[in-house]
Amino acid sequence: MAIVILSGRRAFAAATLLAFSAIGMPCIAQTVESAYAVPGVTDDGWQVRALQDSGFDVAQTRTLLDAAMDSEANLHSIIIERHGFLVAELYRTGKDKSVYSLIARRRAFGPEVLHDTRSVGKSVIGLLIGIAQAQRKISALSTPVLDFFPEYSAQATSAHRAITLQHLLTMSSGLRWSEGGAGRDDELRLFWKRAPYRYVLRHPIALPAGERFNYNGGGTALLAEVVARTTQTRFTDFARQHLFEPLGIRDWQWIGDLHGRPMAFNGLRMRPRDMAKFGRLMLNQGRWQGRQIVPAEWIAATMQPRLSTGIADLQYGYHWWAGSVQWKNRPLPWSAAFGNGGQRVFVVPDLDMTVVFTAGAYGDPRSAPFVNALFKSIVATVVR
């Protein structure tokens, strides 16, 4: 048996292919022109900068991105942003399907194509709560949720009355709720319920509020309704006026349920370049191009890990995930918005960097390990 020793770029490519294969996402080594693309300059507010001027090992980064975009994983885009500049932007054709579609169709993705973000929208709802609180529309997070839904309080138990806004933000309401796994999926039932908020609040209590993390899109629906009721406007209109327009995000959609109501928990569609703006917003303590959009105190509170999720080493803040990544033999904290199928907005404050992924592997249990491993590999290519 011959042993072949690789060095430099070839060694890094081989290691990348082996890492992806190990998590069940086989990669295909091909001799093709580099998939790496310098980001384009448009009128969306982003400035661009070359990888070599942004602290990356250029050869390793390009090899890694080529391998990822050549893989059999249904990856649609990668955006890397650092120090306020886009430094890498890649798209490709892949299979995709909407939240209502049963059949995946091939689609060519690019800078102007909207993509499902699925539960990334949950993290956006968390930011809207912070904005509404800064406007004094929402009081303390210790406020019981039922204070905003007095029409439901008569049927509520004392355990239901103990649920606060903070419990919804940290997904620790204690409601008996099943989502995302095999069997019953309570979030899917929100698509067609005529009174989704009543449906959520009528769920029985499984645990005391605040005791344990349990992923719950129904809680996000309640938070969006709190925004609507306290601001006296649809949450999508509030988002447009106070978040999207200040960020220069002009082209977006929030898909509705079977009754036409925007689904706060999974209906947001955006361009990947605009998804990256949320990363920069978090890294700049709520500012975009010098304008304070979300209070800095809310950003800090959002990114603070508050509960262990019981999923690997992941933790949860205010509708944003948290974890750590190794860089030069030391752990660095990250925060992220996650969406089903491989949608991600990762931010690494110590490296002042955002990494965005979109993909079409909805419901595929291999998608999360794949994009999370790819994120770690991208971080490893930062040299300064």
C-alpha positions, -999 to +999 in steps of 0.1 A: +000+000+000+015+033-011+014+062+013+010+096-004+020+127+016+003+159+006+014+193+016+000+229+016-032+235-003-036+198-014-033+186+022-059+211+033-083+200+005-079+164+014-085+170+051-116+190+042-130+162+020-124+137+047-141+159+074-172+164+053-174+127+044-171+118+081-203+136+089-222+118+061-220+145+034-197+131+007-177+155-013-165+151-049-130+161-057-130+176-092-106+196-113-126+227-118-121+264-119-121+279-084-157+285-071-144+313-049-159+346-060-150+382-050-182+398-038-199+422-061-204+459-054-241+469-055-263+496-039-272+475-009-247+492+015-220+466+016-184+474+009-161+446-003-125+437+005-101+410-007-095+379+014-057+387+016-065+420+031-089+406+057-067+383+077-074+349+059-050+323+046-062+328+010-051+294-004-067+275+024-099+295+023-104+292-014-097+255-013-122+250+015-149+270-003-142+251-035-146+218-017-178+229+000-194+242-032-183+210-051-198+187-025-230+167-027-244+186+002-273+207-010-255+240-002-268+271-020-246+300-008-218+310+014-212+346+025-182+357+046-181+391+061-153+406+083-147+440+098-177+454+079-166+442+045-179+413+024-148+391+015-164+360+000-197+354-018-206+321-035-238+307-050-247+276-070-277+258-084-294+233-061-327+216-052-350+237-031-386+237-019-408+262-002-425+257+032-456+245+014-439+224-013-436+186-012-414+184-042-378+199-044-370+216-077-336+227-090-330+265-089-301+287-097-292+309-068-275+343-069-271+377-052-307+388-060-325+356-053-346+354-021-340+322+000-361+306+027-344+313+061-369+292+080-362+296+118-337+324+112-369+345+113-373+335+150-340+354+158-354+384+139-385+384+161-362+384+191-346+417+178-381+432+173-389+426+210-358+446+219-367+474+196-403+476+209-390+476+245-367+505+237-397+524+224-414+517+257-441+496+240-431+465+260-423+466+297-400+443+317-393+408+304-406+396+338-441+406+326-464+375+325-473+366+289-510+364+298-510+402+305-509+406+267-536+380+261-563+388+287-590+370+267-572+337+274-565+342+311-598+328+324-589+293+311-553+295+323-537+277+352-514+293+377-485+276+359-495+293+327-497+326+345-461+321+356-448+322+320-430+355+312-417+371+281-382+360+291-393+324+292-406+327+257-374+343+245-353+315+260-377+288+249-382+277+285-419+283+289-425+248+302-454+241+277-457+206+265-446+211+229-431+188+202-413+202+172-389+191+146-387+154+154-405+123+145-442+121+153-464+150+162-452+184+152-470+212+170-454+239+149-469+225+117-503+228+132-498+265+134-500+267+096-538+261+097-551+269+132-576+298+131-565+310+165-528+301+167-522+320+199-551+303+217-537+270+204-503+277+219-515+290+252-539+260+257-510+235+256-506+219+290-476+225+312-449+199+312-424+216+335-422+248+356-414+278+335-376+286+332-365+251+342-355+236+308-350+245+272-376+231+248-376+243+212-410+260+206-420+280+175-453+286+192-435+309+217-421+329+187-457+333+174-467+346+208-438+371+208-447+384+173-483+389+185-470+408+215-451+431+191-483+436+171-506+442+200-482+466+218-473+486+187-507+484+172-493+474+139-486+441+121-452+427+132-441+426+096-448+463+092-430+470+124-400+450+111-400+468+078-401+503+094-377+498+124-353+470+112-353+462+075-355+497+061-328+510+085-306+481+074-312+489+037-331+456+032-356+463+005-364+430-010-378+404+014-409+383+021-427+369+051-447+340+039-482+336+054-500+306+068-531+290+052-552+320+065-527+345+050-511+356+083-473+359+082-456+330+100-432+345+125-416+312+133-405+301+098-418+323+069-390+348+064-373+349+029-343+371+023-311+375+002-280+360+018-263+393+015-290+408+037-289+380+061-252+389+067-264+424+077-279+409+109-245+395+117-228+429+113-257+444+134-249+420+162-212+426+160-216+464+160-238+463+192-269+471+173-255+497+149-255+498+111-235+524+093-234+546+124-272+544+132-283+527+164-311+503+153-313+479+182-302+489+217-267+478+225-279+464+259-304+442+240-277+429+217-255+420+247-284+403+265-294+384+233-260+370+228-255+359+265-259+321+268-287+315+293-297+278+290-281+246+279-302+232+250-292+196+256-280+195+219-243+188+218-227+218+236-251+244+222-267+270+245-295+296+240-299+333+246-328+355+235-339+336+204-302+333+193-281+302+197-246+302+213-215+280+214-178+281+210-153+274+182-116+266+184-092+291+169-055+288+175-060+263+203-084+285+223-122+286+223-140+317+210-177+323+216-201+326+188-238+334+184-261+323+156-295+323+140-303+288+129-329+276+103-340+242+091-321+228+061-288+245+067-297+282+070-272+299+093-260+334+104-229+329+126-212+357+143-178+355+161-172+387+181-135+380+189-128+377+151-153+404+141-167+380+115-200+368+101-205+336+081-239+330+063-250+297+048-282+289+028-291+254+018-319+231+007-315+201+030-348+206+048-355+179+073-322+162+066-305+154+100-271+156+083-275+193+073-268+208+107-235+189+113-224+197+078-228+235+080-216+236+116-184+218+106-179+240+076-183+271+098-155+257+121-133+251+091-138+286+078-128+300+112-096+280+111-085+298+079-083+331+098-047+338+105-049+372+121 
